[in-house]
Amino acid sequence: MLSLNAPTSLSLSHHHLLHRRHHHHHRLKTHVKPISATIIPSSSTPPQPQPPPLYQPFRPPSPNAPIPSHFRSLDIGSRLEVLSNRLGLWFEYAPLISTLMQEGFTPSSLEEATGISGVEQNRLVVAAQVRHSLLQSSLDPQILSFFDNGGDSLLYEIRLLSARERLAAARYVVENRVDPRGAQELARAIKDFPRRRGDRGWECFDYNVPGDCLAFMYYRQSREHRNSLDKRRATLEKALEVAETEKAKRVLLEELERNDDADDGKSEIEGAVRVPVVRMKTGEVAEATTVVVLPVCEAQEGVDVVLGAPLECRSQGEFGVVVAEKGWKRWVVLPAWEPVAGLRAGVVIAFGDARALPWRVNRWYKEEAILVVANRGAKEVVADAGFYLVAVSSDNGSGGGELKVERGSALKESGVKESLGTVVLVVRPPREETDHELRDEDWE
């Protein structure tokens, strides 16, 4: 504790001392050291040691939604009480989750304290960020208020869209009273649309109109139902119901009329051919709820390799461990599309390009590798319009001839009654495009 004494008058001894100090100033100057001092507080309580900082896992910066003013001064216990009792609107208390994480809580400890599961915590925080971005984008307050009660499930589904796309998607969700599953489909359709540039009919749908993006997705799905005209019609009608532009509606109406005549003659692939040709998209397997695993053979490896491929591959146990009847070098994982879902004795043949297919040659046939999925359980050549996997006879007469696909009518003319399997699906590779990906400014 600091104290001050009253000043005293200088005596001769003081003067003499000052004189000596002045006389030896040049010697003392070199020994002067900096002096540090600490003021001890008047309280007798010793200073408390600071606790070491709690470990926090790295979290990338995100545009967090602001905390409402009436929640900003709450202590930890009060914040936990707000979350436990869901006091207020969801987007008001959602930012409290992030603040508690910064205080050292983990998703599991926060769930134990509030009853909000880790999945719901993530949904609330992300949805609040999406709502805040819509607020910054000057969305009509009346539309924004639609999400006040239970809107977190809807806004969470459009989280991966850019700021412009979110704005259009939010309006569409409100105007059409879309449920969370529908919002998920809408976001996926908008996100996927730019990747499909060049696909049949793509230019007839407007990317800036959410309903058109959704209609184009259904339009693509309808082409996978080549073996069921009823399913194809139902999917086209669904696409027509959500389409918004006149150009898109006109294309879908023409496709519905074409659907009523399976032998329209416009294209061999669209008419007589009953094999769907599907282009995979990047990440489609990861997004699929169900997948199939099939053995792969190279086209040049011949008949013996196809016959030796495993006939069955299934999942076992609680973890769904994939088990095959024998070992194999190459496998492919595909979404469980209708033609391959539940397929037994299936095999995939990898071709360097699509010229092995017996229909009209387009430019992409020479530029892209393809996968042909065949059902080895259906070897009999039955349908003239069907397609079958066969082998070109080798020069030495062995079973090593290169594989190809032939039309049923051509095989019957040659007297062939049995094939290696019926072709059920042709898969084209995903395109490598980056124009559709989010830029940093899209999050602003």
C-alpha positions as CSV (number, residue, x, y, z in Angstrom):
1,M,0.0,0.0,0.0
2,L,1.4,3.4,-1.0
3,S,1.8,6.2,1.6
4,L,3.0,9.8,1.5
5,N,5.2,11.5,4.2
6,A,5.3,15.2,4.9
7,P,8.3,17.0,3.3
8,T,11.3,17.9,5.5
9,S,13.7,20.8,5.1
10,L,17.2,20.1,3.7
11,S,20.1,20.1,6.0
12,L,23.8,20.4,5.3
13,S,24.1,16.7,5.2
14,H,21.4,16.6,2.6
15,H,23.3,19.2,0.6
16,H,26.5,17.3,0.9
17,L,24.8,14.2,-0.2
18,L,23.3,15.9,-3.2
19,H,26.7,17.3,-4.1
20,R,28.3,13.8,-3.9
21,R,25.5,12.4,-6.0
22,H,26.0,15.0,-8.6
23,H,29.8,14.6,-8.5
24,H,29.5,10.9,-9.2
25,H,26.6,11.1,-11.6
26,H,28.8,10.0,-14.5
27,R,29.8,6.8,-12.7
28,L,26.3,5.9,-11.4
29,K,24.7,6.5,-14.8
30,T,26.1,3.3,-16.2
31,H,24.7,1.2,-13.4
32,V,21.1,2.5,-13.6
33,K,18.7,-0.3,-14.3
34,P,15.0,-0.1,-15.1
35,I,12.8,-0.5,-12.1
36,S,9.4,-2.3,-12.3
37,A,6.8,-1.9,-9.6
38,T,3.6,-3.6,-8.7
39,I,0.8,-1.9,-6.8
40,I,-0.6,-4.3,-4.3
41,P,-4.4,-3.8,-3.9
42,S,-5.7,-2.8,-0.5
43,S,-7.7,-6.0,-0.3
44,S,-6.0,-8.9,1.5
45,T,-7.5,-11.5,-0.9
46,P,-4.6,-13.0,-2.9
47,P,-5.0,-12.9,-6.7
48,Q,-6.7,-16.0,-8.2
49,P,-4.8,-17.9,-10.8
50,Q,-6.3,-17.8,-14.3
51,P,-7.7,-21.2,-15.5
52,P,-6.0,-22.7,-18.6
53,P,-8.0,-22.1,-21.8
54,L,-10.4,-24.9,-22.6
55,Y,-9.7,-26.9,-25.8
56,Q,-12.0,-25.9,-28.6
57,P,-12.0,-27.9,-31.9
58,F,-11.5,-25.8,-35.0
59,R,-14.7,-24.4,-36.5
60,P,-14.6,-22.5,-39.7
61,P,-15.9,-18.9,-39.5
62,S,-19.6,-18.6,-40.4
63,P,-22.1,-15.8,-40.7
64,N,-23.6,-16.4,-37.3
65,A,-27.1,-15.0,-36.6
66,P,-27.0,-12.1,-34.1
67,I,-28.2,-12.7,-30.5
68,P,-31.4,-10.8,-29.6
69,S,-30.8,-7.9,-27.2
70,H,-32.9,-9.5,-24.4
71,F,-30.6,-12.6,-24.4
72,R,-27.2,-10.9,-24.6
73,S,-26.7,-10.3,-20.9
74,L,-27.7,-13.8,-19.7
75,D,-25.3,-15.9,-17.8
76,I,-24.6,-19.5,-18.7
77,G,-27.3,-20.9,-16.4
78,S,-29.9,-18.6,-17.8
79,R,-29.0,-19.4,-21.4
80,L,-29.3,-23.1,-20.6
81,E,-32.7,-22.5,-19.1
82,V,-33.8,-20.6,-22.3
83,L,-32.7,-23.5,-24.4
84,S,-34.2,-26.2,-22.1
85,N,-37.6,-24.5,-22.1
86,R,-37.5,-23.2,-25.7
87,L,-38.2,-19.7,-24.5
88,G,-38.9,-17.5,-27.5
89,L,-38.9,-18.2,-31.2
90,W,-36.4,-20.8,-32.5
91,F,-34.2,-18.3,-34.4
92,E,-33.9,-16.2,-31.2
93,Y,-32.5,-18.9,-29.0
94,A,-30.6,-20.7,-31.7
95,P,-27.6,-18.4,-31.5
96,L,-27.2,-19.2,-27.8
97,I,-26.0,-22.6,-28.8
98,S,-22.9,-21.2,-30.5
99,T,-22.1,-19.0,-27.5
100,L,-22.3,-22.0,-25.1
101,M,-20.0,-23.9,-27.5
102,Q,-17.5,-21.1,-27.1
103,E,-17.8,-21.5,-23.3
104,G,-16.6,-25.0,-23.6
105,F,-19.8,-27.1,-24.1
106,T,-19.8,-29.9,-26.5
107,P,-22.9,-31.2,-28.5
108,S,-23.2,-34.1,-26.1
109,S,-22.9,-32.1,-22.9
110,L,-25.3,-29.5,-24.2
111,E,-27.7,-32.2,-25.1
112,E,-27.5,-33.5,-21.5
113,A,-28.1,-30.0,-20.1
114,T,-30.9,-28.9,-22.4
115,G,-32.4,-32.0,-24.0
116,I,-31.7,-30.7,-27.5
117,S,-29.9,-33.4,-29.6
118,G,-26.7,-32.8,-31.5
119,V,-28.6,-33.1,-34.8
120,E,-31.2,-30.6,-33.7
121,Q,-28.5,-28.2,-32.4
122,N,-26.8,-28.2,-35.8
123,R,-30.1,-27.7,-37.6
124,L,-31.1,-24.8,-35.4
125,V,-27.7,-23.0,-35.8
126,V,-27.5,-23.5,-39.6
127,A,-31.2,-22.6,-40.1
128,A,-30.7,-19.4,-38.1
129,Q,-27.7,-18.5,-40.3
130,V,-29.8,-19.1,-43.4
131,R,-32.6,-17.0,-42.0
132,H,-30.2,-14.2,-41.2
133,S,-28.8,-14.3,-44.8
134,L,-32.4,-14.0,-46.1
135,L,-32.9,-11.0,-43.8
136,Q,-29.8,-9.4,-45.2
137,S,-31.1,-10.1,-48.8
138,S,-34.1,-7.9,-48.1
139,L,-36.7,-10.7,-48.3
140,D,-40.2,-9.6,-47.8
141,P,-40.9,-9.6,-44.1
142,Q,-44.2,-11.2,-44.6
143,I,-42.6,-14.1,-46.4
144,L,-39.8,-14.3,-43.8
145,S,-42.4,-14.5,-41.0
146,F,-43.7,-17.8,-42.5
147,F,-40.6,-19.5,-41.1
148,D,-41.1,-18.2,-37.5
149,N,-42.8,-21.3,-36.2
150,G,-41.0,-24.5,-37.2
151,G,-39.2,-23.0,-40.1
152,D,-35.8,-24.4,-39.1
153,S,-36.6,-27.7,-40.9
154,L,-37.3,-25.9,-44.1
155,L,-34.5,-23.4,-44.1
156,Y,-31.9,-26.0,-43.2
157,E,-32.7,-27.8,-46.4
158,I,-31.7,-24.8,-48.6
159,R,-28.4,-24.2,-46.7
160,L,-26.2,-25.2,-49.7
161,L,-27.7,-22.8,-52.1
162,S,-26.1,-19.4,-52.9
163,A,-27.7,-16.2,-51.6
164,R,-29.6,-15.6,-54.8
165,E,-30.8,-19.2,-55.0
166,R,-31.9,-19.1,-51.4
167,L,-34.0,-16.1,-51.9
168,A,-35.9,-17.7,-54.8
169,A,-36.2,-21.0,-53.1
170,A,-37.6,-19.4,-49.9
171,R,-40.3,-17.6,-51.9
172,Y,-41.2,-20.8,-53.7
173,V,-41.4,-22.8,-50.4
174,V,-43.8,-20.2,-48.9
175,E,-45.9,-19.7,-52.0
176,N,-46.3,-23.5,-52.6
177,R,-46.5,-24.6,-48.9
178,V,-43.6,-27.0,-49.4
179,D,-42.7,-29.5,-46.6
180,P,-39.1,-30.3,-45.5
181,R,-38.9,-33.2,-47.9
182,G,-40.0,-31.0,-50.8
183,A,-37.6,-28.3,-49.8
184,Q,-34.8,-30.9,-49.9
185,E,-35.8,-31.9,-53.4
186,L,-36.1,-28.3,-54.5
187,A,-32.6,-27.5,-53.2
188,R,-31.1,-30.5,-54.9
189,A,-32.8,-29.7,-58.2
190,I,-31.6,-26.1,-58.1
191,K,-28.0,-27.2,-57.2
192,D,-28.0,-29.9,-59.9
193,F,-29.4,-27.9,-62.8
194,P,-26.2,-26.2,-64.0
195,R,-24.4,-29.6,-64.0
196,R,-26.9,-30.9,-66.6
197,R,-26.0,-28.4,-69.3
198,G,-26.1,-30.3,-72.6
199,D,-28.7,-32.9,-71.4
200,R,-31.7,-33.4,-73.6
201,G,-34.3,-30.6,-73.0
202,W,-32.1,-28.6,-70.6
203,E,-32.3,-25.4,-72.6
204,C,-36.1,-25.4,-72.3
205,F,-36.1,-24.9,-68.6
206,D,-35.2,-21.6,-66.8
207,Y,-32.5,-21.9,-64.1
208,N,-33.7,-18.7,-62.5
209,V,-37.2,-20.2,-61.8
210,P,-37.2,-22.8,-59.0
211,G,-40.3,-24.5,-60.3
212,D,-38.5,-25.1,-63.7
213,C,-35.5,-26.6,-61.9
214,L,-37.7,-29.0,-60.0
215,A,-39.6,-29.8,-63.2
216,F,-36.4,-30.6,-65.1
217,M,-35.4,-33.0,-62.3
218,Y,-38.7,-34.9,-62.6
219,Y,-38.3,-34.8,-66.4
220,R,-35.0,-36.5,-66.1
221,Q,-36.4,-39.1,-63.7
222,S,-39.2,-39.9,-66.1
223,R,-36.7,-41.1,-68.7
224,E,-35.5,-43.8,-66.3
225,H,-39.0,-45.4,-66.4
226,R,-38.6,-46.7,-69.9
227,N,-40.1,-50.1,-68.9
228,S,-43.1,-48.6,-67.3
229,L,-45.1,-46.1,-69.3
230,D,-47.5,-45.6,-66.3
231,K,-44.7,-44.5,-64.0
232,R,-43.2,-42.4,-66.7
233,R,-46.5,-40.6,-67.3
234,A,-47.0,-40.0,-63.5
235,T,-43.5,-38.5,-63.3
236,L,-44.1,-36.3,-66.3
237,E,-47.4,-35.1,-64.9
238,K,-45.6,-34.3,-61.6
239,A,-43.1,-32.2,-63.6
240,L,-45.9,-30.4,-65.5
241,E,-47.6,-29.6,-62.2
242,V,-44.5,-27.7,-60.9
243,A,-43.2,-26.2,-64.1
244,E,-43.6,-22.4,-64.3
245,T,-42.5,-21.1,-67.7
246,E,-44.5,-21.7,-70.8
247,K,-41.6,-23.2,-72.7
248,A,-41.0,-25.8,-70.0
249,K,-44.7,-26.7,-70.0
250,R,-44.8,-27.1,-73.7
251,V,-41.9,-29.5,-73.7
252,L,-43.5,-31.6,-71.0
253,L,-46.8,-31.7,-72.8
254,E,-45.1,-32.9,-76.0
255,E,-43.3,-35.5,-73.9
256,L,-46.6,-36.7,-72.4
257,E,-48.1,-37.1,-75.9
258,R,-45.0,-38.9,-77.0
259,N,-45.3,-41.2,-74.0
260,D,-48.6,-42.5,-75.3
261,D,-46.9,-43.9,-78.4
262,A,-44.0,-46.1,-77.5
263,D,-43.0,-46.4,-81.2
264,D,-43.0,-42.7,-82.0
265,G,-40.0,-43.3,-84.3
266,K,-38.2,-40.0,-83.3
267,S,-35.2,-41.8,-81.9
268,E,-34.2,-45.4,-81.5
269,I,-33.2,-44.8,-77.9
270,E,-36.4,-43.0,-77.1
271,G,-38.7,-45.5,-78.9
272,A,-37.7,-49.1,-79.3
273,V,-34.9,-49.2,-76.8
274,R,-36.0,-50.1,-73.3
275,V,-32.7,-49.5,-71.7
276,P,-32.3,-46.3,-69.7
277,V,-29.1,-44.3,-70.3
278,V,-28.3,-42.4,-67.2
279,R,-25.5,-39.8,-66.6
280,M,-24.2,-40.0,-63.0
281,K,-23.6,-36.7,-61.2
282,T,-20.8,-35.9,-58.8
283,G,-21.7,-37.0,-55.2
284,E,-24.8,-38.9,-56.3
285,V,-23.7,-42.1,-54.6
286,A,-23.0,-40.2,-51.4
287,E,-26.5,-38.7,-51.4
288,A,-28.2,-42.0,-52.2
289,T,-30.1,-43.6,-49.4
290,T,-29.6,-47.1,-50.9
291,V,-26.8,-48.3,-53.1
292,V,-25.9,-51.5,-55.0
293,V,-22.4,-53.0,-55.3
294,L,-21.6,-54.9,-58.5
295,P,-18.5,-56.7,-59.9
296,V,-16.9,-55.0,-62.9
297,C,-15.3,-56.7,-65.9
298,E,-13.4,-55.1,-68.8
299,A,-14.9,-55.5,-72.2
300,Q,-11.7,-57.0,-73.7
301,E,-11.4,-59.6,-70.9
302,G,-14.0,-61.9,-72.6
303,V,-16.6,-64.5,-71.6
304,D,-14.6,-66.4,-69.0
305,V,-14.1,-63.4,-66.8
306,V,-17.9,-62.6,-67.0
307,L,-18.8,-66.1,-66.1
308,G,-16.3,-66.1,-63.2
309,A,-17.6,-62.9,-61.6
310,P,-19.4,-63.2,-58.3
311,L,-23.1,-63.8,-58.7
312,E,-24.3,-62.3,-55.4
313,C,-23.2,-59.5,-53.1
314,R,-25.1,-58.7,-50.0
315,S,-24.8,-56.9,-46.7
316,Q,-24.7,-58.6,-43.3
317,G,-24.9,-57.6,-39.7
318,E,-25.8,-54.4,-37.9
319,F,-23.1,-52.4,-39.8
320,G,-24.2,-53.7,-43.2
321,V,-20.9,-55.2,-44.0
322,V,-20.8,-56.1,-47.8
323,V,-20.0,-59.8,-48.3
324,A,-19.5,-61.5,-51.7
325,E,-19.4,-65.2,-52.4
326,K,-15.8,-64.9,-53.8
327,G,-13.0,-62.3,-54.1
328,W,-12.9,-60.0,-57.0
329,K,-10.6,-57.2,-58.3
330,R,-13.0,-54.5,-59.3
331,W,-16.3,-53.3,-57.9
332,V,-18.5,-50.3,-58.6
333,V,-21.1,-48.7,-56.3
334,L,-24.2,-47.3,-57.9
335,P,-27.4,-45.7,-56.5
336,A,-30.2,-48.2,-56.3
337,W,-32.0,-47.0,-59.4
338,E,-35.0,-49.0,-60.4
339,P,-33.3,-51.2,-63.1
340,V,-30.6,-52.4,-60.6
341,A,-32.5,-52.3,-57.3
342,G,-32.7,-55.9,-56.1
343,L,-30.8,-57.2,-59.1
344,R,-29.3,-60.6,-58.6
345,A,-26.5,-62.1,-60.7
346,G,-25.7,-58.6,-62.0
347,V,-22.4,-57.7,-63.7
348,V,-21.0,-54.4,-65.0
349,I,-19.0,-54.3,-68.2
350,A,-16.6,-51.3,-68.7
351,F,-16.3,-50.1,-72.3
352,G,-13.8,-47.5,-73.4
353,D,-16.5,-45.7,-75.4
354,A,-20.1,-46.3,-76.4
355,R,-19.6,-47.5,-79.9
356,A,-20.2,-51.0,-78.6
357,L,-23.9,-50.1,-78.3
358,P,-26.0,-51.1,-81.3
359,W,-27.9,-47.8,-81.9
360,R,-27.3,-44.6,-83.6
361,V,-23.8,-43.2,-83.0
362,N,-23.7,-39.7,-81.5
363,R,-20.6,-37.6,-80.8
364,W,-20.5,-38.5,-77.1
365,Y,-20.3,-42.2,-78.0
366,K,-16.7,-41.7,-79.1
367,E,-15.7,-39.4,-76.2
368,E,-16.9,-41.1,-73.0
369,A,-16.4,-44.4,-71.3
370,I,-19.5,-46.2,-70.2
371,L,-20.7,-48.9,-67.9
372,V,-23.2,-51.5,-69.1
373,V,-25.1,-53.3,-66.4
374,A,-26.4,-56.8,-67.4
375,N,-28.6,-59.3,-65.7
376,R,-26.9,-62.8,-66.0
377,G,-30.1,-64.3,-64.6
378,A,-31.9,-63.5,-67.9
379,K,-29.8,-65.0,-70.7
380,E,-32.5,-66.1,-73.1
381,V,-32.9,-63.9,-76.1
382,V,-36.7,-63.1,-76.0
383,A,-37.5,-59.5,-77.1
384,D,-36.5,-58.2,-80.6
385,A,-36.2,-54.7,-79.1
386,G,-34.2,-55.8,-76.2
387,F,-30.4,-55.7,-75.8
388,Y,-28.1,-58.5,-74.8
389,L,-24.5,-58.9,-73.8
390,V,-22.6,-61.3,-76.1
391,A,-19.0,-62.0,-77.1
392,V,-17.4,-61.6,-80.4
393,S,-15.8,-64.9,-81.4
394,S,-12.0,-64.8,-81.0
395,D,-9.7,-66.0,-83.8
396,N,-8.5,-69.1,-81.8
397,G,-12.1,-70.1,-80.8
398,S,-11.4,-69.7,-77.1
399,G,-13.8,-68.0,-74.7
400,G,-11.7,-64.9,-74.6
401,G,-13.6,-62.9,-77.3
402,E,-14.3,-59.2,-76.7
403,L,-17.7,-58.4,-75.3
404,K,-20.3,-56.2,-77.0
405,V,-24.0,-55.4,-76.9
406,E,-26.4,-56.7,-79.6
407,R,-30.1,-56.2,-80.4
408,G,-32.4,-59.1,-79.9
409,S,-33.6,-59.1,-83.5
410,A,-30.1,-59.3,-84.8
411,L,-29.2,-62.3,-82.5
412,K,-32.4,-64.1,-83.6
413,E,-31.5,-63.7,-87.3
414,S,-28.1,-65.2,-86.5
415,G,-29.7,-68.1,-84.7
416,V,-28.4,-67.1,-81.2
417,K,-30.9,-68.1,-78.5
418,E,-28.8,-67.4,-75.4
419,S,-26.7,-64.5,-74.4
420,L,-24.4,-63.7,-71.4
421,G,-27.2,-61.5,-69.9
422,T,-29.9,-58.9,-70.6
423,V,-28.7,-55.3,-70.6
424,V,-30.7,-53.3,-68.0
425,L,-28.9,-50.0,-67.7
426,V,-26.2,-47.9,-69.4
427,V,-24.3,-45.4,-67.2
428,R,-22.4,-42.4,-68.4
429,P,-19.7,-40.7,-66.3
430,P,-20.3,-37.5,-64.3
431,R,-19.1,-34.2,-65.9
432,E,-16.3,-32.3,-64.2
433,E,-17.7,-28.8,-64.0
434,T,-17.1,-26.1,-61.4
435,D,-19.3,-23.2,-62.6
436,H,-22.1,-24.3,-60.3
437,E,-20.1,-24.4,-57.2
438,L,-20.6,-21.7,-54.5
439,R,-18.2,-18.8,-54.4
440,D,-17.2,-17.0,-51.2
441,E,-19.4,-14.0,-52.0
442,D,-22.5,-16.3,-52.3
443,W,-22.5,-16.6,-48.5
444,E,-22.7,-12.9,-48.0
